[in-house]
Amino acid sequence: MRKHAARVQRAAALPLYYQIFSALRDQILSGDLPYGANVPTEHEIVDRFEVSRITARRAMRELAESGLVERRRRVGTRVIYRMPEPTGGDGRERAIDTLIAFGRETSVELVDYGTVEATPEEAATLKVGAGDQIVRAVRMRSIREVPLGIIESILPIEALDWVSEDKLRTEPLLQLLRGTGKGITAGQQVVSAVAASPEISARLGLEPRAPVMRIERLVLDENQQPVARTIAIYRGDRYRLALDPDAVPHPHVSIA
C-alpha cells in the first residue's frame, strides 16, 4: 500500500511537481535533510506521492536548479545546501556581517537613483523636514540571473558624501555605511508576507499576486539617528530568514 500520497493536494492551484519540490526544499532548508544526505529517488517520489514519473522528474529538476541538490548518474541525488555557520562578534555585528555577505553573494542592478523630496512618512522616518531633499535608490537583486528581490532605499541628503550610482552597483549599502567610520546598528526590522503587486510580479517573474516577503529595515547610527531605511520585496519561493539563538536574522536564498 502506498503512503503519504495525501501530502499533495490535487485540487490545489499549485502544480503537483511544485508541491513536491516545496516539501523537499523545506526539509533541506530546515536541516531535516542535511548536507550530504541522499534525496529520495524519482521512483520513491512516484511511489510516495502517487504521481507520474514526469512530475517526479520535474520536482527533482527544480531542486537541482535551485542549488539545493546535486544529481549524478549511478550515484544518486544528494543535498549540497549547507546550513550557515554562526559568525563571531556580538549579535549586532553578526547581523550586519550577514547582510553584507548576502549582498556580495547576489548580483545587483541599479534600477533608479537620485534625489527627491521626502514625503511626510519618509521625513518622519529619517527625522528630516517634509519636502527636504533625500536620496532614493531602487535596486534589483538576482542570483544566477534569476530575479530575487526589489530593494528601495532612502537616505538623508548627507549620504551623497559616501554613496553614488557606481558604488551602489558594486557594494552593499551597509558596507558603504560602514566605510564612513560611523558606528551603525542593525536597527529595527519588520517582516511581513504580502501579495505581489502587478509591477513587482512582472519584475520578479512571478504569477500575479504571488506571495512575497516584505522586509523593512531602519538602520541607525551610534547616536540612534536614522541613516538609511530599506524596503525589500523578496520572492517567497527563493528567500527565507532564519534566527539563531541570539535572534540574529540570517537571510538565505534557495539558489546556490
Backbone bond lengths (Angstrom), bond angles and torsions (degrees), N, CA, C in turn:
res aa  C-N    CA-C-N  psi(-1)  N-CA   C-N-CA  omega(-1)  CA-C   N-CA-C  phi
1 M - - - 1.464 - - 1.528 109.54 -
2 R 1.326 117.41 133.19 1.451 122.07 179.67 1.519 110.49 -75.40
3 K 1.354 115.52 147.78 1.456 120.54 -177.47 1.525 110.53 -122.68
4 H 1.334 114.48 159.05 1.451 122.60 171.28 1.523 114.53 69.88
5 A 1.316 119.64 7.22 1.456 120.34 -179.24 1.517 111.71 -62.58
6 A 1.344 117.36 -25.27 1.459 120.69 -178.83 1.521 112.27 -67.12
7 R 1.322 118.33 -10.25 1.458 121.25 -178.08 1.529 111.73 -71.89
8 V 1.309 118.95 -14.96 1.462 120.56 173.15 1.513 108.37 -107.96
9 Q 1.331 115.68 138.06 1.458 121.79 -178.04 1.525 109.12 -102.18
10 R 1.316 115.92 105.27 1.461 119.41 -174.25 1.522 113.07 -69.98
11 A 1.321 117.04 -20.87 1.458 119.79 179.27 1.528 112.04 -91.50
12 A 1.341 116.70 -2.37 1.463 119.91 -177.01 1.513 110.66 -74.79
13 A 1.343 115.09 159.66 1.458 120.18 -179.94 1.528 111.48 -71.39
14 L 1.332 117.68 -29.04 1.454 120.63 -179.45 1.527 110.53 -72.41
15 P 1.337 117.83 136.18 1.469 120.42 177.40 1.523 111.68 -60.00
16 L 1.316 116.53 153.26 1.458 120.44 -178.24 1.522 111.94 -60.89
17 Y 1.346 116.46 -41.41 1.464 118.39 -178.56 1.522 110.52 -60.78
18 Y 1.349 116.75 -36.20 1.461 119.99 -177.88 1.523 110.88 -72.71
19 Q 1.321 117.19 -34.35 1.461 119.62 176.32 1.526 110.58 -63.42
20 I 1.339 116.04 -41.10 1.461 119.91 179.21 1.524 110.07 -68.95
21 F 1.313 116.93 -44.80 1.460 121.45 176.37 1.525 110.91 -55.24
22 S 1.341 116.84 -45.96 1.468 121.22 -178.21 1.518 111.25 -63.30
23 A 1.338 116.53 -41.55 1.462 120.37 -178.97 1.534 110.90 -63.11
24 L 1.338 116.17 -45.30 1.463 119.81 179.97 1.527 111.01 -71.05
25 R 1.326 116.84 -38.58 1.468 120.50 177.60 1.523 110.80 -58.60
26 D 1.338 116.27 -44.72 1.461 119.91 -178.74 1.524 111.53 -64.07
27 Q 1.346 116.91 -36.22 1.469 119.79 177.25 1.526 110.82 -64.81
28 I 1.332 116.17 -36.42 1.470 120.20 -179.74 1.520 110.59 -71.85
29 L 1.322 116.66 -48.12 1.463 120.31 -176.88 1.520 112.44 -67.09
30 S 1.328 117.09 -27.73 1.464 120.44 178.95 1.517 112.56 -82.95
31 G 1.341 116.64 -12.86 1.449 120.08 -178.45 1.513 113.96 93.71
32 D 1.340 118.04 -2.40 1.463 119.93 176.59 1.529 110.85 -63.76
33 L 1.338 116.09 -33.07 1.460 122.00 170.02 1.525 105.75 -112.17
34 P 1.339 119.22 92.81 1.465 121.60 -172.95 1.528 112.44 -77.31
35 Y 1.319 114.40 174.87 1.461 121.19 177.42 1.530 110.43 -54.70
36 G 1.332 115.66 130.48 1.453 121.29 178.61 1.509 115.00 89.66
37 A 1.339 116.85 -10.18 1.471 119.63 -178.54 1.518 110.88 -71.57
38 N 1.307 116.30 149.34 1.456 121.67 175.52 1.522 109.96 -77.05
39 V 1.317 115.80 139.61 1.457 122.73 178.60 1.527 108.25 -98.79
40 P 1.333 118.71 146.22 1.462 119.90 178.09 1.531 112.16 -50.88
41 T 1.307 115.68 141.98 1.463 120.23 178.63 1.521 110.21 -74.46
42 E 1.318 116.16 167.78 1.461 119.86 176.93 1.531 110.79 -58.36
43 H 1.314 116.18 -40.40 1.468 120.02 179.74 1.525 110.11 -62.76
44 E 1.343 117.26 -41.97 1.463 120.42 179.65 1.526 111.40 -66.40
45 I 1.328 116.48 -36.84 1.462 119.96 177.93 1.522 110.57 -66.13
46 V 1.320 116.28 -42.62 1.465 120.50 177.29 1.519 110.29 -56.97
47 D 1.331 116.53 -44.89 1.453 121.23 -177.35 1.526 111.78 -70.90
48 R 1.334 116.17 -41.33 1.462 120.41 -175.61 1.526 112.12 -70.16
49 F 1.328 116.83 -42.65 1.463 120.73 -173.29 1.532 113.83 -101.95
50 E 1.341 116.07 -4.21 1.464 120.52 -178.83 1.529 111.20 55.97
51 V 1.322 114.13 54.65 1.459 120.47 178.14 1.524 108.39 -125.59
52 S 1.323 115.04 173.69 1.461 119.94 179.91 1.522 111.10 -77.79
53 R 1.321 115.55 164.07 1.467 120.79 177.46 1.532 110.27 -63.78
54 I 1.328 116.50 -34.70 1.464 120.66 178.93 1.529 110.50 -63.15
55 T 1.336 116.09 -42.91 1.466 120.31 179.31 1.520 110.70 -64.44
56 A 1.321 117.42 -43.38 1.459 121.59 179.03 1.524 110.73 -62.68
57 R 1.330 115.85 -42.16 1.465 120.02 -179.31 1.528 110.70 -63.96
58 R 1.341 116.50 -39.89 1.470 120.22 -179.96 1.531 110.27 -65.11
59 A 1.321 117.93 -40.44 1.464 120.99 178.98 1.524 110.79 -63.01
60 M 1.335 116.53 -41.75 1.454 120.03 179.39 1.523 111.04 -67.81
61 R 1.314 116.56 -36.29 1.465 119.35 178.02 1.528 111.10 -64.42
62 E 1.337 116.70 -38.65 1.463 120.14 178.16 1.525 110.82 -63.35
63 L 1.329 117.02 -40.06 1.460 120.16 177.92 1.523 111.09 -62.75
64 A 1.329 116.07 -42.24 1.462 120.16 -179.39 1.521 111.14 -67.39
65 E 1.332 116.80 -43.44 1.460 120.64 -179.34 1.525 111.98 -68.69
66 S 1.339 116.86 -21.98 1.455 121.06 176.63 1.522 112.37 -83.41
67 G 1.332 116.79 -0.82 1.454 119.96 177.78 1.508 114.45 76.53
68 L 1.329 117.50 18.24 1.463 120.85 -177.75 1.517 112.69 -93.71
69 V 1.327 116.91 -29.61 1.465 120.76 -177.16 1.525 109.46 -134.24
70 E 1.313 114.31 162.35 1.458 121.86 175.24 1.516 108.05 -123.85
71 R 1.325 115.69 129.89 1.462 120.70 -178.39 1.525 109.59 -107.43
72 R 1.326 116.35 129.10 1.455 120.99 178.44 1.519 109.93 -132.54
73 R 1.307 114.72 136.00 1.471 118.99 179.25 1.518 109.93 -65.65
74 R 1.316 114.22 137.98 1.463 124.40 178.30 1.528 112.95 66.47
75 V 1.325 117.17 1.16 1.461 120.62 177.70 1.527 110.57 -114.34
76 G 1.326 115.74 -36.88 1.456 120.29 -179.55 1.523 111.60 108.39
77 T 1.290 115.24 -166.59 1.464 122.07 -176.86 1.518 108.98 -116.54
78 R 1.323 116.01 130.37 1.459 119.73 -179.89 1.526 109.85 -131.03
79 V 1.320 115.25 157.71 1.462 121.68 -179.28 1.521 109.33 -76.17
80 I 1.345 116.60 132.34 1.464 120.80 176.68 1.534 110.99 -117.24
81 Y 1.331 116.75 1.58 1.460 120.10 177.22 1.520 109.29 -79.52
82 R 1.324 116.31 131.03 1.463 121.65 178.12 1.524 109.49 -108.41
83 M 1.309 116.58 132.16 1.452 120.55 172.51 1.523 108.00 -64.29
84 P 1.332 119.43 137.46 1.463 120.92 -178.42 1.516 112.08 -66.59
85 E 1.335 114.87 141.93 1.465 120.34 176.57 1.528 108.94 -86.16
86 P 1.322 117.39 140.66 1.467 118.82 176.27 1.517 111.25 -64.11
87 T 1.336 116.47 142.95 1.448 121.29 178.42 1.518 110.01 -95.87
88 G 1.341 116.50 169.42 1.444 120.40 -179.42 1.515 111.87 -77.96
89 G 1.338 115.78 -177.83 1.454 120.45 178.73 1.509 111.67 88.86
90 D 1.348 115.03 174.40 1.451 118.36 179.29 1.523 110.46 -77.92
91 G 1.330 115.96 174.44 1.454 120.29 -175.11 1.506 113.21 -58.93
92 R 1.345 117.84 -39.70 1.456 121.48 -178.74 1.521 110.75 -63.62
93 E 1.348 116.31 -48.36 1.453 120.08 -178.58 1.522 111.25 -65.45
94 R 1.313 116.68 -38.56 1.469 119.59 179.17 1.515 111.07 -64.09
95 A 1.329 116.65 -39.91 1.462 119.83 178.49 1.513 110.68 -61.05
96 I 1.329 116.93 -45.18 1.461 120.88 -179.83 1.529 110.52 -65.82
97 D 1.349 116.98 -45.29 1.464 120.45 179.05 1.521 111.48 -58.90
98 T 1.330 116.40 -41.21 1.454 120.45 -179.22 1.517 111.42 -64.58
99 L 1.326 116.68 -43.00 1.461 120.33 -179.71 1.521 111.19 -66.79
100 I 1.333 117.67 -38.29 1.462 120.41 177.06 1.525 110.69 -65.00
101 A 1.341 116.29 -43.29 1.465 119.73 178.32 1.521 111.04 -61.37
102 F 1.317 116.49 -40.49 1.458 120.49 177.96 1.529 110.22 -60.92
103 G 1.341 116.26 -41.51 1.452 119.85 178.38 1.518 112.67 -61.44
104 R 1.320 116.81 -37.19 1.461 120.21 -179.25 1.524 112.25 -75.08
105 E 1.324 117.33 -25.91 1.461 120.57 -178.76 1.515 112.78 -78.41
106 T 1.324 117.32 -12.70 1.457 121.55 -178.21 1.520 109.54 -116.81
107 S 1.324 115.88 155.52 1.461 120.30 175.92 1.520 108.92 -92.55
108 V 1.319 116.50 155.73 1.456 120.33 -174.60 1.524 110.72 -132.72
109 E 1.308 115.80 142.47 1.463 122.89 172.93 1.525 107.41 -120.88
110 L 1.308 116.29 125.99 1.461 120.69 178.47 1.528 108.04 -82.20
111 V 1.329 115.94 110.68 1.464 122.23 -176.02 1.528 111.36 -84.86
112 D 1.330 116.77 -38.92 1.462 120.76 -177.50 1.522 108.95 -154.44
113 Y 1.337 116.08 145.71 1.462 120.89 -179.94 1.519 109.15 -157.30
114 G 1.317 116.64 138.04 1.452 119.38 176.56 1.515 111.25 165.38
115 T 1.324 115.91 -177.61 1.459 121.92 176.47 1.524 108.73 -101.92
116 V 1.323 115.23 140.89 1.464 121.65 -178.79 1.524 108.31 -141.39
117 E 1.325 115.95 168.84 1.455 120.01 174.71 1.528 109.45 -82.49
118 A 1.303 115.90 134.96 1.466 120.82 -178.96 1.519 110.58 -70.26
119 T 1.321 115.32 133.63 1.459 119.91 171.44 1.520 108.34 -72.01
120 P 1.326 118.65 164.62 1.469 119.39 177.61 1.525 112.69 -55.09
121 E 1.326 116.75 -40.47 1.473 120.01 -179.52 1.525 110.84 -67.45
122 E 1.336 117.27 -42.60 1.464 121.11 178.49 1.527 110.70 -66.10
123 A 1.324 116.42 -39.48 1.458 120.73 179.19 1.526 111.00 -61.63
124 A 1.320 116.30 -42.82 1.461 120.15 178.97 1.520 110.99 -64.94
125 T 1.328 116.63 -38.07 1.469 120.77 -179.56 1.518 111.69 -66.04
126 L 1.332 116.62 -44.63 1.466 120.87 -177.14 1.529 113.08 -90.14
127 K 1.329 116.61 -2.36 1.462 122.34 -179.30 1.530 111.69 60.14
128 V 1.340 114.64 47.80 1.461 121.61 174.03 1.521 107.60 -124.33
129 G 1.313 116.88 177.70 1.447 120.31 179.83 1.521 112.31 -81.09
130 A 1.325 117.05 145.08 1.461 120.74 176.13 1.522 108.23 -61.10
131 G 1.331 115.66 131.24 1.451 120.27 -177.71 1.515 113.84 90.66
132 D 1.341 117.95 -10.58 1.465 120.39 175.34 1.524 109.80 -65.13
133 Q 1.313 116.18 154.79 1.456 121.20 177.74 1.531 110.33 -75.11
134 I 1.323 115.87 133.89 1.460 122.53 174.29 1.526 108.10 -132.98
135 V 1.305 116.32 170.23 1.470 121.98 178.13 1.519 108.51 -102.19
136 R 1.333 116.77 132.16 1.460 121.06 176.39 1.525 109.23 -125.18
137 A 1.325 115.96 134.54 1.465 121.81 176.97 1.520 108.81 -133.78
138 V 1.320 116.19 138.26 1.456 122.45 176.21 1.529 107.46 -122.26
139 R 1.324 115.59 123.22 1.463 120.94 -179.46 1.523 110.29 -125.71
140 M 1.330 115.57 152.38 1.461 120.54 173.33 1.516 107.97 -116.37
141 R 1.320 115.90 125.81 1.456 121.02 178.16 1.523 109.58 -98.98
142 S 1.329 114.91 140.08 1.458 121.93 179.53 1.514 108.79 -136.58
143 I 1.309 115.55 162.16 1.456 120.97 173.92 1.519 107.27 -142.14
144 R 1.332 115.43 128.30 1.465 121.17 -172.24 1.522 110.90 53.73
145 E 1.312 115.78 38.29 1.465 123.98 177.75 1.526 112.88 65.28
146 V 1.326 116.88 13.00 1.466 121.26 174.81 1.524 108.26 -98.59
147 P 1.347 118.89 122.00 1.470 119.99 179.65 1.520 111.01 -58.29
148 L 1.320 115.47 133.40 1.457 121.24 -177.03 1.524 111.85 -112.14
149 G 1.334 117.05 -42.77 1.463 118.57 -177.35 1.515 112.49 -169.20
150 I 1.318 114.65 161.72 1.463 123.80 175.44 1.527 107.74 -112.26
151 I 1.334 116.39 129.65 1.458 120.72 -177.89 1.527 109.28 -123.69
152 E 1.321 116.92 123.03 1.455 122.37 174.52 1.524 108.42 -107.11
153 S 1.328 116.52 128.42 1.457 121.71 -179.73 1.516 109.67 -121.50
154 I 1.327 116.37 139.55 1.456 121.30 171.47 1.521 108.15 -122.95
155 L 1.330 115.48 141.04 1.458 121.80 -174.99 1.524 109.30 -137.56
156 P 1.326 118.14 151.65 1.465 119.86 173.02 1.525 110.13 -59.83
157 I 1.313 117.42 155.59 1.465 121.05 -176.28 1.524 111.63 -60.18
158 E 1.349 117.78 -25.30 1.461 121.21 178.55 1.527 112.23 -62.72
159 A 1.324 116.73 -16.85 1.460 119.88 179.83 1.519 112.46 -64.41
160 L 1.341 117.65 -17.72 1.465 120.06 177.90 1.528 111.68 -60.89
161 D 1.333 117.10 -16.08 1.462 120.35 177.21 1.522 112.01 -72.07
162 W 1.340 117.36 -22.54 1.462 118.73 -175.06 1.527 114.51 -132.58
163 V 1.309 117.97 -2.52 1.459 120.28 -179.01 1.524 109.39 -121.91
164 S 1.327 115.86 151.02 1.459 121.84 177.51 1.516 108.58 -157.86
165 E 1.335 115.88 170.31 1.468 119.59 178.27 1.518 110.68 -59.18
166 D 1.336 116.73 -47.84 1.466 119.92 -177.21 1.522 111.66 -61.91
167 K 1.329 116.65 -41.59 1.467 119.54 -178.79 1.521 111.50 -66.22
168 L 1.329 117.39 -38.69 1.462 120.57 -178.91 1.521 111.87 -69.84
169 R 1.316 116.95 -19.28 1.473 120.07 177.33 1.522 112.34 -80.43
170 T 1.333 116.45 -16.96 1.465 119.08 -173.74 1.519 114.78 -123.59
171 E 1.341 118.33 -20.18 1.454 120.56 -175.02 1.524 111.37 -125.72
172 P 1.342 118.37 140.79 1.466 120.86 172.45 1.527 109.84 -60.60
173 L 1.319 116.27 145.53 1.461 121.44 -177.67 1.532 111.68 -57.99
174 L 1.334 117.13 -42.28 1.464 119.62 -179.16 1.527 111.70 -65.46
175 Q 1.332 117.12 -31.80 1.459 119.73 176.53 1.522 110.63 -66.77
176 L 1.327 116.71 -40.22 1.456 120.62 176.65 1.535 110.58 -63.54
177 L 1.327 115.86 -41.87 1.460 120.09 177.87 1.526 111.06 -62.42
178 R 1.313 115.64 -43.77 1.465 119.90 -179.45 1.525 110.29 -62.77
179 G 1.332 117.24 -33.45 1.453 121.69 -179.59 1.516 113.84 -67.87
180 T 1.317 118.04 -15.33 1.455 120.62 178.35 1.528 111.92 -75.81
181 G 1.322 116.38 -13.43 1.460 120.22 -177.89 1.510 113.80 87.70
182 K 1.323 116.82 -2.16 1.459 119.54 178.09 1.522 110.01 -75.24
183 G 1.305 115.45 143.70 1.456 118.46 170.94 1.512 108.59 -76.52
184 I 1.313 117.45 124.99 1.459 120.29 -177.94 1.515 110.10 -122.48
185 T 1.321 115.07 155.15 1.457 121.58 175.48 1.511 108.06 -120.13
186 A 1.337 115.18 162.79 1.455 119.05 178.03 1.522 111.16 -68.11
187 G 1.341 116.30 -20.11 1.455 119.93 175.99 1.517 113.23 70.32
188 Q 1.319 114.51 -155.15 1.455 121.37 -177.73 1.528 110.29 -91.51
189 Q 1.316 116.14 149.44 1.459 121.06 179.08 1.522 109.41 -141.36
190 V 1.320 115.42 131.20 1.458 121.54 177.54 1.531 107.56 -125.68
191 V 1.336 115.97 125.13 1.460 121.83 -179.04 1.522 108.89 -115.55
192 S 1.323 116.53 132.93 1.461 119.90 178.40 1.525 109.82 -145.88
193 A 1.312 115.52 155.48 1.462 122.02 175.97 1.523 108.77 -99.66
194 V 1.325 116.17 128.57 1.462 121.00 -178.18 1.525 109.02 -136.66
195 A 1.316 116.01 170.56 1.461 122.00 174.79 1.516 109.00 -92.65
196 A 1.310 116.69 136.75 1.460 121.30 -177.74 1.526 110.95 -66.68
197 S 1.317 115.50 136.44 1.467 120.66 174.44 1.524 108.74 -71.95
198 P 1.327 118.53 163.97 1.476 120.28 177.73 1.526 112.11 -55.22
199 E 1.349 117.51 -40.62 1.465 120.25 -179.29 1.518 111.04 -66.08
200 I 1.328 117.32 -45.38 1.462 120.94 179.95 1.525 110.19 -65.08
201 S 1.331 116.90 -41.71 1.469 120.43 179.04 1.513 110.74 -57.70
202 A 1.333 116.60 -43.94 1.463 120.66 -178.62 1.526 110.99 -66.16
203 R 1.319 116.73 -42.24 1.462 120.38 -177.74 1.520 112.82 -68.68
204 L 1.331 116.59 -36.27 1.464 120.21 -176.46 1.521 113.15 -96.06
205 G 1.320 117.23 1.06 1.460 119.90 178.73 1.507 113.52 69.43
206 L 1.334 116.51 40.05 1.464 121.79 -177.39 1.515 111.04 -110.58
207 E 1.329 115.05 162.34 1.446 120.17 171.09 1.527 109.06 -69.11
208 P 1.343 117.53 151.42 1.468 119.42 178.54 1.527 111.93 -54.57
209 R 1.331 115.69 134.67 1.458 123.81 178.58 1.534 112.93 61.15
210 A 1.310 116.54 27.52 1.467 120.16 175.12 1.528 109.10 -66.06
211 P 1.329 118.47 151.57 1.468 120.36 179.27 1.528 111.19 -68.61
212 V 1.315 115.83 133.61 1.462 121.93 176.31 1.527 108.63 -133.69
213 M 1.328 115.38 162.45 1.451 121.33 179.05 1.531 109.15 -104.18
214 R 1.310 115.80 125.87 1.465 121.37 177.74 1.524 108.88 -105.21
215 I 1.330 116.13 122.61 1.454 121.43 -178.37 1.518 108.45 -123.37
216 E 1.310 116.12 116.21 1.459 121.36 177.08 1.522 108.68 -106.98
217 R 1.335 116.26 125.23 1.462 121.16 179.80 1.517 109.58 -123.50
218 L 1.302 115.80 137.61 1.456 122.92 173.46 1.520 107.32 -116.44
219 V 1.331 116.25 116.32 1.459 121.83 -177.67 1.522 108.68 -97.10
220 L 1.332 115.91 131.35 1.456 122.23 -176.69 1.531 110.78 -115.61
221 D 1.348 115.70 153.36 1.456 118.50 174.45 1.523 109.98 -90.28
222 E 1.343 115.76 -173.75 1.465 118.84 -175.80 1.520 112.92 -65.56
223 N 1.335 116.15 -17.54 1.461 120.64 176.90 1.529 112.63 -96.20
224 Q 1.335 115.33 11.96 1.460 121.94 179.88 1.530 112.23 64.36
225 Q 1.332 115.82 28.87 1.457 120.79 175.31 1.523 109.69 -98.30
226 P 1.336 118.43 138.14 1.466 120.74 -179.02 1.529 111.57 -64.97
227 V 1.320 116.44 130.97 1.469 120.89 175.94 1.520 111.81 -118.55
228 A 1.338 117.53 -12.08 1.467 120.28 177.26 1.525 109.21 -168.96
229 R 1.313 115.03 144.45 1.458 120.59 169.07 1.513 107.63 -128.80
230 T 1.317 116.45 132.98 1.463 120.72 176.62 1.515 109.56 -123.79
231 I 1.313 114.70 141.50 1.458 121.37 171.69 1.523 106.60 -122.13
232 A 1.319 115.75 112.38 1.456 121.44 -177.15 1.521 110.02 -110.28
233 I 1.317 115.74 136.72 1.460 122.68 174.28 1.519 107.13 -115.55
234 Y 1.339 116.95 113.02 1.457 121.70 -178.01 1.525 111.27 -113.25
235 R 1.319 114.83 148.35 1.465 120.86 175.64 1.524 109.83 -59.56
236 G 1.338 116.02 130.26 1.451 120.14 -179.23 1.508 113.56 -68.68
237 D 1.350 117.32 -21.07 1.461 120.08 -178.27 1.521 112.51 -93.47
238 R 1.328 117.98 -1.05 1.463 120.09 -176.33 1.520 113.70 -125.99
239 Y 1.301 117.81 -8.79 1.460 120.34 -170.90 1.513 109.40 -134.43
240 R 1.345 115.58 142.46 1.455 119.95 175.02 1.514 108.89 -149.85
241 L 1.321 116.15 159.10 1.456 122.99 175.44 1.519 108.17 -115.14
242 A 1.337 116.02 134.83 1.461 120.80 175.49 1.511 108.11 -118.05
243 L 1.321 117.31 148.24 1.457 122.49 178.20 1.515 109.09 -113.08
244 D 1.346 115.72 128.40 1.456 118.53 175.02 1.530 108.73 -84.16
245 P 1.321 119.02 177.93 1.465 119.79 -176.62 1.519 114.14 -58.47
246 D 1.332 117.73 -22.27 1.456 120.65 178.38 1.518 111.97 -94.26
247 A 1.340 116.66 13.87 1.458 122.75 177.64 1.518 113.08 61.84
248 V 1.346 115.80 35.22 1.451 119.90 175.62 1.523 108.45 -93.10
249 P 1.342 119.09 126.47 1.461 120.47 -177.10 1.523 111.65 -76.31
250 H 1.321 116.18 133.31 1.450 121.72 175.89 1.526 108.55 -120.13
251 P 1.346 118.16 113.42 1.452 118.95 176.96 1.523 110.39 -78.57
252 H 1.331 116.76 141.05 1.457 121.67 176.61 1.526 108.16 -135.30
253 V 1.315 115.37 146.66 1.451 120.49 171.68 1.510 108.35 -114.27
254 S 1.328 115.63 151.64 1.457 119.09 -177.87 1.513 111.97 -96.88
255 I 1.344 116.30 25.74 1.455 121.49 171.48 1.519 105.72 -125.75
256 A 1.318 118.66 127.55 1.464 120.05 -177.53 1.512 110.45 -77.33
